[in-house]
């Protein structure tokens, strides 16, 4: 256990000392915030006001919608950035040095995973606090304690899910250049895959169903359903339940795939199952090949 602790500490320091790695891990988040501040926020608020009237709380609901999306994006990009340590160690020969030591491959694998989980939660939690402060400053309210704890648990699950997935991908990569390309692609498309740039309801047909089947959509819907509960109650109180359900389906607060409505338990089970599948495949890969 002491070996894993030391390796985790070493991996965390490697990432945090590289300021550019930390910055690029948040680049997608920064882009979304800028787009939201410049025009997406106003467009969403005006569109909802046109649909439902100038109801008090619309801006609060839009703010919670985007902040929940930003949290999900950071659960993807931050762990991915930390896993760059694995590629760097492979390219500079550090892994070869580890192979000649008593450290096992399982210990090495766990050290990369655990360091990604810890740093991921630390930085995403900072995002969570900033998002709550932004919402309060703009006339909203803090999440109730129970809902805040549930959101944090969803964040932990999301970090584990995407770390497991990208760890498997990293096992097949040999150079930092290829990993950098992966990070760029993920950072470019995660806003679309999470239904942030374009509401998922605007993408119809088979393409929409495929996007709704992705873990990114399941994660953001699960987080939004909790994060937005107070704001949606404020906006949709007194309206038929069908009005709120239509909003939730269109804006990715709930997920209906191939005609089947997924509830939060379904989303939770799908995410856990995906993480276990990725971890199992990674273990099989590790048994056959070196890191």
C-alpha positions as a Markdown table, in Angstrom:
| # | Residue | x | y | z |
|---|---|---|---|---|
| 1 | Unk | 0.0 | 0.0 | 0.0 |
| 2 | Unk | 2.9 | 2.4 | 0.8 |
| 3 | Unk | 4.2 | 1.9 | -2.7 |
| 4 | Unk | 0.9 | 2.9 | -4.3 |
| 5 | Unk | 0.7 | 6.0 | -2.0 |
| 6 | Unk | 4.1 | 7.1 | -3.1 |
| 7 | Unk | 3.4 | 6.5 | -6.7 |
| 8 | Unk | 0.1 | 8.4 | -6.5 |
| 9 | Unk | 1.8 | 11.3 | -4.8 |
| 10 | Unk | 4.5 | 11.4 | -7.5 |
| 11 | Unk | 1.9 | 11.3 | -10.3 |
| 12 | Unk | -0.1 | 14.1 | -8.7 |
| 13 | Unk | 2.9 | 16.3 | -8.3 |
| 14 | Unk | 3.9 | 15.6 | -11.9 |
| 15 | Unk | 0.6 | 16.9 | -13.2 |
| 16 | Unk | 0.2 | 19.9 | -10.9 |
| 17 | Unk | 3.7 | 21.1 | -11.6 |
| 18 | Unk | 3.0 | 21.3 | -15.3 |
| 19 | Unk | 0.9 | 24.5 | -15.5 |
| 20 | Unk | 0.1 | 24.0 | -19.2 |
| 21 | Unk | -1.3 | 20.5 | -18.6 |
| 22 | Unk | -3.6 | 21.9 | -15.9 |
| 23 | Unk | -4.6 | 24.8 | -18.2 |
| 24 | Unk | -5.4 | 22.6 | -21.1 |
| 25 | Unk | -7.5 | 20.3 | -18.9 |
| 26 | Unk | -9.8 | 23.2 | -18.3 |
| 27 | Unk | -9.6 | 24.7 | -21.8 |
| 28 | Unk | -13.0 | 23.2 | -22.8 |
| 29 | Unk | -14.6 | 24.6 | -19.6 |
| 30 | Unk | -13.1 | 28.0 | -20.3 |
| 31 | Unk | -14.4 | 27.9 | -23.9 |
| 32 | Unk | -17.9 | 27.0 | -22.7 |
| 33 | Unk | -17.9 | 29.7 | -20.1 |
| 34 | Unk | -16.9 | 32.3 | -22.7 |
| 35 | Unk | -19.5 | 31.1 | -25.2 |
| 36 | Unk | -22.1 | 31.2 | -22.5 |
| 37 | Unk | -21.2 | 34.6 | -21.2 |
| 38 | Unk | -21.0 | 36.1 | -24.7 |
| 39 | Unk | -24.2 | 34.8 | -26.2 |
| 40 | Unk | -25.4 | 31.3 | -25.3 |
| 41 | Unk | -26.8 | 32.4 | -22.0 |
| 42 | Unk | -28.9 | 35.2 | -23.5 |
| 43 | Unk | -30.1 | 33.0 | -26.3 |
| 44 | Unk | -31.3 | 30.3 | -23.9 |
| 45 | Unk | -32.9 | 32.8 | -21.5 |
| 46 | Unk | -34.7 | 34.7 | -24.3 |
| 47 | Unk | -35.8 | 31.4 | -25.9 |
| 48 | Unk | -37.3 | 30.1 | -22.7 |
| 49 | Unk | -38.9 | 33.4 | -21.9 |
| 50 | Unk | -40.5 | 33.4 | -25.3 |
| 51 | Unk | -41.8 | 29.8 | -24.7 |
| 52 | Unk | -43.0 | 30.1 | -21.1 |
| 53 | Unk | -43.3 | 33.9 | -20.7 |
| 54 | Unk | -41.2 | 36.1 | -18.4 |
| 55 | Unk | -41.5 | 33.8 | -15.5 |
| 56 | Unk | -39.3 | 34.5 | -12.5 |
| 57 | Unk | -36.5 | 32.0 | -12.2 |
| 58 | Unk | -35.9 | 31.4 | -15.9 |
| 59 | Unk | -32.4 | 32.8 | -15.6 |
| 60 | Unk | -31.7 | 30.8 | -12.5 |
| 61 | Unk | -32.7 | 27.6 | -14.4 |
| 62 | Unk | -30.5 | 28.5 | -17.4 |
| 63 | Unk | -27.6 | 29.1 | -15.0 |
| 64 | Unk | -28.0 | 25.8 | -13.3 |
| 65 | Unk | -28.3 | 24.0 | -16.6 |
| 66 | Unk | -25.0 | 25.4 | -17.9 |
| 67 | Unk | -23.2 | 24.9 | -14.6 |
| 68 | Unk | -24.2 | 21.3 | -14.4 |
| 69 | Unk | -22.9 | 20.8 | -18.0 |
| 70 | Unk | -19.6 | 22.5 | -17.1 |
| 71 | Unk | -19.2 | 20.1 | -14.2 |
| 72 | Unk | -19.7 | 17.1 | -16.4 |
| 73 | Unk | -17.2 | 18.4 | -19.0 |
| 74 | Unk | -14.5 | 18.8 | -16.3 |
| 75 | Unk | -15.1 | 15.3 | -15.1 |
| 76 | Unk | -14.0 | 14.2 | -18.6 |
| 77 | Unk | -11.2 | 16.6 | -19.4 |
| 78 | Unk | -9.4 | 16.8 | -16.1 |
| 79 | Unk | -8.8 | 13.0 | -15.5 |
| 80 | Unk | -7.8 | 12.7 | -19.2 |
| 81 | Unk | -5.1 | 15.4 | -18.6 |
| 82 | Unk | -3.8 | 13.6 | -15.5 |
| 83 | Unk | -3.5 | 10.3 | -17.5 |
| 84 | Unk | -1.0 | 12.0 | -19.7 |
| 85 | Unk | 1.5 | 11.1 | -17.0 |
| 86 | Unk | 1.3 | 7.5 | -18.2 |
| 87 | Unk | 2.2 | 8.4 | -21.8 |
| 88 | Unk | 5.0 | 10.7 | -20.6 |
| 89 | Unk | 6.5 | 7.9 | -18.5 |
| 90 | Unk | 6.3 | 5.4 | -21.3 |
| 91 | Unk | 7.9 | 7.8 | -23.8 |
| 92 | Unk | 10.8 | 8.9 | -21.6 |
| 93 | Unk | 11.6 | 5.4 | -20.4 |
| 94 | Unk | 10.5 | 5.8 | -16.8 |
| 95 | Unk | 8.2 | 2.8 | -17.1 |
| 96 | Unk | 11.1 | 0.6 | -18.1 |
| 97 | Unk | 12.8 | 1.6 | -14.9 |
| 98 | Unk | 9.7 | 0.7 | -12.9 |
| 99 | Unk | 9.7 | -2.8 | -14.6 |
| 100 | Unk | 13.1 | -3.5 | -13.1 |
| 101 | Unk | 11.9 | -2.7 | -9.6 |
| 102 | Unk | 9.6 | -4.8 | -7.3 |
| 103 | Unk | 6.6 | -2.6 | -8.3 |
| 104 | Unk | 3.9 | -4.7 | -10.0 |
| 105 | Unk | 2.0 | -3.7 | -13.1 |
| 106 | Unk | -1.2 | -3.7 | -11.0 |
| 107 | Unk | 0.3 | -1.2 | -8.6 |
| 108 | Unk | 1.4 | 1.0 | -11.4 |
| 109 | Unk | -2.0 | 0.9 | -13.0 |
| 110 | Unk | -3.8 | 1.7 | -9.7 |
| 111 | Unk | -1.4 | 4.6 | -9.1 |
| 112 | Unk | -2.3 | 6.3 | -12.4 |
| 113 | Unk | -6.0 | 5.7 | -11.8 |
| 114 | Unk | -6.1 | 6.9 | -8.2 |
| 115 | Unk | -4.1 | 10.0 | -9.0 |
| 116 | Unk | -6.6 | 10.8 | -11.8 |
| 117 | Unk | -9.5 | 10.3 | -9.4 |
| 118 | Unk | -8.1 | 12.5 | -6.7 |
| 119 | Unk | -6.9 | 15.4 | -8.8 |
| 120 | Unk | -10.1 | 15.1 | -10.9 |
| 121 | Unk | -12.3 | 15.5 | -7.8 |
| 122 | Unk | -10.2 | 18.3 | -6.3 |
| 123 | Unk | -10.4 | 20.4 | -9.5 |
| 124 | Unk | -14.0 | 19.6 | -10.3 |
| 125 | Unk | -15.0 | 20.4 | -6.7 |
| 126 | Unk | -13.4 | 23.8 | -7.2 |
| 127 | Unk | -15.6 | 24.2 | -10.3 |
| 128 | Unk | -18.6 | 23.2 | -8.3 |
| 129 | Unk | -17.9 | 25.9 | -5.7 |
| 130 | Unk | -17.3 | 28.6 | -8.3 |
| 131 | Unk | -20.5 | 27.6 | -10.1 |
| 132 | Unk | -22.5 | 27.8 | -6.9 |
| 133 | Unk | -21.1 | 31.3 | -6.2 |
| 134 | Unk | -21.9 | 32.4 | -9.7 |
| 135 | Unk | -25.5 | 31.2 | -9.4 |
| 136 | Unk | -26.0 | 33.0 | -6.1 |
| 137 | Unk | -24.4 | 36.3 | -7.4 |
| 138 | Unk | -26.9 | 36.2 | -10.3 |
| 139 | Unk | -30.0 | 35.8 | -8.1 |
| 140 | Unk | -30.2 | 32.1 | -7.7 |
| 141 | Unk | -29.9 | 30.0 | -4.5 |
| 142 | Unk | -27.4 | 27.4 | -3.2 |
| 143 | Unk | -28.2 | 23.8 | -3.6 |
| 144 | Unk | -29.7 | 22.2 | -0.5 |
| 145 | Unk | -27.2 | 20.1 | 1.4 |
| 146 | Unk | -28.7 | 16.8 | 0.4 |
| 147 | Unk | -28.7 | 17.7 | -3.3 |
| 148 | Unk | -25.2 | 19.1 | -3.1 |
| 149 | Unk | -24.0 | 15.8 | -1.6 |
| 150 | Unk | -25.8 | 13.8 | -4.3 |
| 151 | Unk | -24.2 | 16.0 | -7.0 |
| 152 | Unk | -20.8 | 15.4 | -5.5 |
| 153 | Unk | -21.4 | 11.6 | -5.5 |
| 154 | Unk | -22.4 | 11.8 | -9.2 |
| 155 | Unk | -19.2 | 13.8 | -9.9 |
| 156 | Unk | -17.1 | 11.0 | -8.3 |
| 157 | Unk | -18.9 | 8.4 | -10.3 |
| 158 | Unk | -18.5 | 10.4 | -13.5 |
| 159 | Unk | -14.7 | 10.8 | -12.9 |
| 160 | Unk | -14.3 | 7.1 | -12.3 |
| 161 | Unk | -16.3 | 6.3 | -15.5 |
| 162 | Unk | -14.3 | 8.5 | -17.8 |
| 163 | Unk | -10.9 | 7.7 | -16.1 |
| 164 | Unk | -11.6 | 4.0 | -16.7 |
| 165 | Unk | -12.4 | 4.7 | -20.4 |
| 166 | Unk | -9.4 | 6.9 | -21.1 |
| 167 | Unk | -7.0 | 4.7 | -19.2 |
| 168 | Unk | -8.0 | 1.9 | -21.6 |
| 169 | Unk | -7.4 | 4.2 | -24.6 |
| 170 | Unk | -4.1 | 5.3 | -23.1 |
| 171 | Unk | -2.8 | 1.7 | -22.9 |
| 172 | Unk | -2.8 | 1.7 | -26.7 |
| 173 | Unk | -1.0 | 5.0 | -27.1 |
| 174 | Unk | 2.8 | 5.2 | -27.4 |
| 175 | Unk | 3.6 | 9.0 | -27.7 |
| 176 | Unk | 2.6 | 12.2 | -26.1 |
| 177 | Unk | 1.8 | 13.6 | -29.6 |
| 178 | Unk | -0.9 | 11.0 | -30.2 |
| 179 | Unk | -2.3 | 11.5 | -26.7 |
| 180 | Unk | -2.3 | 15.3 | -27.3 |
| 181 | Unk | -4.4 | 14.7 | -30.4 |
| 182 | Unk | -6.8 | 12.6 | -28.4 |
| 183 | Unk | -7.1 | 15.4 | -25.8 |
| 184 | Unk | -7.7 | 18.0 | -28.5 |
| 185 | Unk | -10.5 | 15.9 | -30.1 |
| 186 | Unk | -12.2 | 15.2 | -26.7 |
| 187 | Unk | -12.0 | 18.9 | -25.8 |
| 188 | Unk | -13.5 | 19.9 | -29.1 |
| 189 | Unk | -16.4 | 17.5 | -29.1 |
| 190 | Unk | -17.3 | 17.1 | -25.5 |
| 191 | Unk | -19.5 | 20.2 | -25.5 |
| 192 | Unk | -21.6 | 18.6 | -28.3 |
| 193 | Unk | -21.6 | 15.1 | -26.9 |
| 194 | Unk | -22.8 | 16.5 | -23.5 |
| 195 | Unk | -25.6 | 18.5 | -25.2 |
| 196 | Unk | -24.2 | 21.8 | -24.1 |
| 197 | Unk | -23.6 | 23.7 | -27.3 |
| 198 | Unk | -26.8 | 22.3 | -28.9 |
| 199 | Unk | -29.6 | 20.9 | -26.8 |
| 200 | Unk | -29.8 | 17.2 | -27.3 |
| 201 | Unk | -33.5 | 17.5 | -28.3 |
| 202 | Unk | -32.5 | 19.5 | -31.4 |
| 203 | Unk | -30.7 | 16.4 | -32.8 |
| 204 | Unk | -33.4 | 14.0 | -34.0 |
| 205 | Unk | -33.5 | 10.6 | -35.5 |
| 206 | Unk | -30.8 | 7.9 | -35.3 |
| 207 | Unk | -28.0 | 10.5 | -34.6 |
| 208 | Unk | -29.8 | 11.8 | -31.6 |
| 209 | Unk | -30.4 | 8.2 | -30.2 |
| 210 | Unk | -26.7 | 7.4 | -30.7 |
| 211 | Unk | -25.7 | 10.5 | -28.7 |
| 212 | Unk | -28.2 | 9.7 | -26.0 |
| 213 | Unk | -26.6 | 6.2 | -25.7 |
| 214 | Unk | -23.2 | 7.7 | -24.8 |
| 215 | Unk | -22.0 | 7.9 | -21.2 |
| 216 | Unk | -21.4 | 11.6 | -21.5 |
| 217 | Unk | -25.1 | 12.1 | -22.0 |
| 218 | Unk | -26.0 | 9.8 | -19.1 |
| 219 | Unk | -23.6 | 11.6 | -16.8 |
| 220 | Unk | -24.8 | 15.1 | -17.6 |
| 221 | Unk | -28.5 | 14.1 | -17.4 |
| 222 | Unk | -27.9 | 12.5 | -14.0 |
| 223 | Unk | -26.1 | 15.6 | -12.6 |
| 224 | Unk | -28.6 | 18.0 | -14.2 |
| 225 | Unk | -31.6 | 16.2 | -12.8 |
| 226 | Unk | -30.3 | 16.9 | -9.2 |
| 227 | Unk | -28.6 | 20.2 | -9.8 |
| 228 | Unk | -31.6 | 21.8 | -11.5 |
| 229 | Unk | -34.4 | 20.4 | -9.3 |
| 230 | Unk | -34.8 | 23.7 | -7.3 |
| 231 | Unk | -34.7 | 25.9 | -10.4 |
| 232 | Unk | -37.1 | 23.8 | -12.4 |
| 233 | Unk | -39.6 | 23.7 | -9.5 |
| 234 | Unk | -39.5 | 27.5 | -9.4 |
| 235 | Unk | -40.1 | 27.8 | -13.1 |
| 236 | Unk | -42.6 | 25.0 | -13.7 |
| 237 | Unk | -44.7 | 25.2 | -10.5 |
| 238 | Unk | -48.3 | 25.6 | -11.5 |
| 239 | Unk | -47.8 | 24.2 | -15.1 |
| 240 | Unk | -48.8 | 20.7 | -16.3 |
| 241 | Unk | -46.2 | 18.1 | -15.7 |
| 242 | Unk | -46.0 | 17.5 | -19.5 |
| 243 | Unk | -44.5 | 21.0 | -19.9 |
| 244 | Unk | -41.6 | 20.2 | -17.6 |
| 245 | Unk | -41.1 | 16.8 | -19.1 |
| 246 | Unk | -40.9 | 18.2 | -22.6 |
| 247 | Unk | -38.3 | 20.7 | -21.4 |
| 248 | Unk | -36.3 | 18.0 | -19.6 |
| 249 | Unk | -36.2 | 15.8 | -22.7 |
| 250 | Unk | -35.3 | 18.6 | -25.1 |
| 251 | Unk | -32.5 | 20.1 | -22.9 |
| 252 | Unk | -31.0 | 16.8 | -21.8 |
| 253 | Unk | -32.1 | 16.8 | -18.2 |
| 254 | Unk | -33.7 | 13.4 | -18.9 |
| 255 | Unk | -32.9 | 10.8 | -21.6 |
| 256 | Unk | -35.3 | 8.9 | -23.8 |
| 257 | Unk | -33.5 | 6.5 | -26.1 |
| 258 | Unk | -35.1 | 4.4 | -28.9 |
| 259 | Unk | -38.5 | 5.2 | -27.3 |
| 260 | Unk | -37.5 | 4.1 | -23.8 |
| 261 | Unk | -37.4 | 6.7 | -21.0 |
| 262 | Unk | -34.4 | 6.3 | -18.7 |
| 263 | Unk | -34.8 | 7.2 | -15.1 |
| 264 | Unk | -31.9 | 8.1 | -12.7 |
| 265 | Unk | -31.5 | 4.5 | -11.6 |
| 266 | Unk | -31.1 | 3.4 | -15.2 |
| 267 | Unk | -28.5 | 6.1 | -15.8 |
| 268 | Unk | -26.7 | 5.2 | -12.7 |
| 269 | Unk | -26.6 | 1.5 | -13.6 |
| 270 | Unk | -25.4 | 2.2 | -17.1 |
| 271 | Unk | -22.6 | 4.4 | -15.9 |
| 272 | Unk | -21.5 | 1.8 | -13.3 |
| 273 | Unk | -21.7 | -1.0 | -15.9 |
| 274 | Unk | -19.7 | 1.1 | -18.4 |
| 275 | Unk | -16.9 | 1.8 | -15.8 |
| 276 | Unk | -16.7 | -1.9 | -14.9 |
| 277 | Unk | -16.6 | -3.0 | -18.5 |
| 278 | Unk | -13.7 | -0.5 | -19.3 |
| 279 | Unk | -11.8 | -1.6 | -16.1 |
| 280 | Unk | -12.2 | -5.3 | -17.0 |
| 281 | Unk | -11.0 | -4.8 | -20.5 |
| 282 | Unk | -8.0 | -2.8 | -19.2 |
| 283 | Unk | -7.1 | -5.6 | -16.8 |
| 284 | Unk | -7.2 | -8.1 | -19.7 |
| 285 | Unk | -5.0 | -5.8 | -21.7 |
| 286 | Unk | -2.5 | -5.5 | -18.8 |
| 287 | Unk | -2.3 | -9.2 | -18.5 |
| 288 | Unk | -1.2 | -9.6 | -22.1 |
| 289 | Unk | 0.9 | -6.4 | -22.6 |
| 290 | Unk | 3.1 | -4.1 | -20.7 |
| 291 | Unk | 1.9 | -0.6 | -19.8 |
